[in-house]
């Protein structure tokens, strides 16, 4: 039970967009507990590998959770039970943030096949929005995405957004916006969705999704041949990803839009401030409430109580089953 609650807490830290250095630190604490108690629960090591890869941004990092990265016996234990879904989830998320959509969607499809068989941890929500975004990106491909799976993601996120907007609204709005973008809907329909997603994510402390919404909104304007309109959002995405600690995303955006950034005399650094000219980013609450204390040790009792409360809140069995 202790390991389960610790793992639930790790899922939550990832889902909330807590700084990845802190996520990695807590994963190592959980890993130490796992070893001390001589129990098998792979989520700590999966979380540690996931966060390390996003921080270090090495090209080979996208493969940090491949089969060959694990001892044969250890991998066998993962594959023999429900832990394989946790592994596939982290593989999908890792590839998603590395912008390797082809690799990500393969693992996400495996998660989707087993999604009704596992507890509704917070990573279930990340799966819904990320898998949905992966599917929308294929709307213009010859084969097209799984329509049934895309509808599933949209309907579940809509239900959750109506239930509790602070946690889920930004994800639903962003998925709607991206679906509309690939369906060639007009600017007047899509801009409000992107902007509302940015505001909602920012006000409620979901740092990584605020960054992602800014990135996708900036990309939207670039595809409309209005790069200067999108530039401010791309700059904000860079700063937000930097706050999250996701070096791989800052590197990709800087490289992808290098010419645009250079032409605007933008010099990216860790001390760069937000573009205050954008109304969608003026209203934001402090991100401090989503950051954990950087102390070396945890109060296990407090962690357990928090994790148990989180587990109950996120179960939502009657709504997402």
Secondary structure, DSSP 8 states (H G I E B T S, - for coil): -HHHHHHHHHHHHHHTT--HHHHHHHHHHHHHHHHHHT---THHHHHHHHHHHHHH--GGGGGTTSGGGS-HHHHHHHHTSTHHHHHHHHHHHHHHHTT-HHHHHHHHHHHHHHGGGS---THHHHHHHHHHHHHHTTTTSSS---HHHHHHHHHHHHHHHHH-HHHHHHHHHHHHHHHHHHTT--HHHHHHHHHHHHHHHHHTT-HHHHHHHHHHHHHHHHHTT-HHHHHHHHHHHHHHHHHHT-HHHHHHHHHHTHHHHHHTT----TT----TT-GGGTS---GGGGS----SS--HHHHHHHHHHHHHHHH-HHHH-
